[in-house]
Amino acid sequence: AHVGVSGGRPCQSGQFSKPYVATIILMIAPKSVEIKSPAGTNILRFDGDALSIQALISGQVQGLGGNMFYIDRLNDAKPGFWENKIEFQRIYNGACTRPGEKEINASLNAFLDQIKANGELAKAHEKWLKLPLPTMPDSVEGVSFAA
């Protein structure tokens, strides 16, 4: 199988709040293509989302590794033709502040706890990301959510 991958940029480190969103990296392919594992795959790299998506639509590759929003773009071109095959990774995002800013970090975490508990975060996630809010981790190894 040939699989397209789009490039990305590394993030800067700092102090992070509790996570409130996750970017899911997965494999997308036509429903008719059986993909259960990335083993034995020839990986091609493309310079950007548009070229990666075009490679899949045109048949240059059989599957596409990318973020959870690719399938929306693919379904715009061929509705109902695509499906998510394999989840590779979840990248959790929290608000970033300078290390040691305890009051700001505590306020952010309290706000996030509130909007998670009352359902506002789930509603906003569904409205803007068009996906259900994924379960967020209580901890991430090597990352403290409290300053």
C-alpha positions in Angstrom: 0.0 0.0 0.0 1.1 3.6 -0.7 0.3 6.1 2.1 0.6 9.9 2.0 1.8 11.9 5.0 1.6 15.6 5.4 4.4 17.6 7.1 3.9 19.3 10.5 5.6 21.7 12.9 7.0 21.1 16.4 5.4 23.0 19.3 7.1 25.0 21.9 7.0 23.9 25.5 5.6 25.8 28.4 3.2 25.3 31.3 0.0 23.6 30.2 -3.5 23.6 31.6 -5.6 20.4 31.7 -6.3 19.4 28.1 -9.5 20.5 26.5 -9.2 19.2 22.9 -7.4 16.4 21.2 -6.1 16.2 17.6 -6.4 12.6 16.4 -3.9 11.4 13.8 -5.2 8.5 11.8 -5.3 6.6 8.6 -8.0 7.4 6.1 -8.8 5.3 3.0 -11.7 4.4 0.8 -14.2 2.1 2.5 -13.4 -0.6 -0.1 -9.7 -0.7 0.9 -8.9 -3.0 3.8 -6.2 -1.6 6.0 -5.6 -3.2 9.4 -2.0 -2.3 10.0 0.6 0.1 8.7 3.1 -2.8 8.3 4.6 -3.3 4.9 3.6 0.2 3.8 5.5 2.4 1.3 5.2 5.9 2.8 5.3 8.9 0.6 5.7 12.4 2.0 3.9 15.5 0.5 4.4 19.1 1.2 1.1 20.1 2.8 -2.5 19.0 3.3 -3.8 19.9 -0.1 -1.2 17.8 -2.0 -1.7 14.9 0.4 -5.5 14.9 0.0 -5.2 15.3 -3.8 -2.9 12.3 -3.9 -5.5 10.1 -2.2 -8.4 11.4 -4.3 -6.4 10.9 -7.5 -5.4 7.3 -6.5 -1.7 8.1 -6.3 -1.9 6.7 -2.8 -4.3 4.1 -1.3 -4.5 5.7 2.2 -3.6 8.9 3.9 -2.2 9.5 7.3 -3.3 12.8 8.7 -5.5 14.6 11.2 -9.1 14.0 12.0 -10.3 16.9 9.8 -9.1 15.3 6.5 -12.1 13.1 6.2 -14.4 16.2 6.1 -12.4 17.5 3.1 -12.4 14.1 1.5 -16.1 13.7 2.0 -16.6 17.1 0.3 -15.0 15.6 -2.8 -16.6 12.1 -2.6 -19.3 11.8 0.1 -19.5 8.6 2.0 -16.6 7.0 0.1 -13.9 7.3 2.9 -13.5 6.0 6.4 -11.0 6.2 9.2 -9.0 3.0 9.3 -6.4 3.2 12.1 -5.9 5.7 14.9 -2.2 6.3 15.4 -2.0 9.0 18.0 -4.0 11.6 20.1 -2.3 14.9 20.7 -3.9 16.6 23.7 -4.0 20.4 23.8 -4.2 22.6 26.8 -3.8 26.4 27.2 -0.1 27.3 27.4 1.3 29.8 29.8 4.8 30.7 31.0 6.1 28.2 33.6 5.3 29.1 37.2 2.2 31.3 36.5 0.2 29.5 39.2 -2.8 31.9 39.4 -3.4 31.9 35.6 -2.9 28.1 35.4 -5.3 27.5 38.3 -7.9 29.8 36.8 -7.7 28.1 33.4 -8.0 24.6 35.1 -11.0 25.8 37.2 -12.7 27.2 34.1 -12.0 23.9 32.1 -13.4 21.8 35.0 -16.6 24.0 35.0 -17.2 23.8 31.3 -16.5 20.1 31.2 -18.9 19.5 34.1 -21.8 21.6 32.7 -21.5 20.3 29.2 -20.5 23.6 27.5 -17.1 22.2 26.3 -18.8 19.2 24.7 -21.3 21.4 23.0 -18.6 23.8 21.6 -16.5 20.8 20.5 -19.4 19.3 18.5 -20.4 22.7 17.1 -16.9 23.8 15.9 -15.1 20.5 15.3 -18.1 18.5 14.3 -17.0 15.6 16.5 -17.9 14.4 20.0 -15.5 15.5 22.7 -13.0 12.7 23.3 -12.1 11.5 26.8 -9.3 13.6 28.2 -6.5 12.1 30.3 -6.2 12.9 34.0 -2.5 13.0 33.5 0.2 12.8 30.8 3.6 11.4 31.7 6.1 14.2 32.1 3.5 17.0 31.9 2.0 18.7 35.0 -1.3 20.4 34.5 -0.6 22.6 37.6 2.1 25.2 37.9 
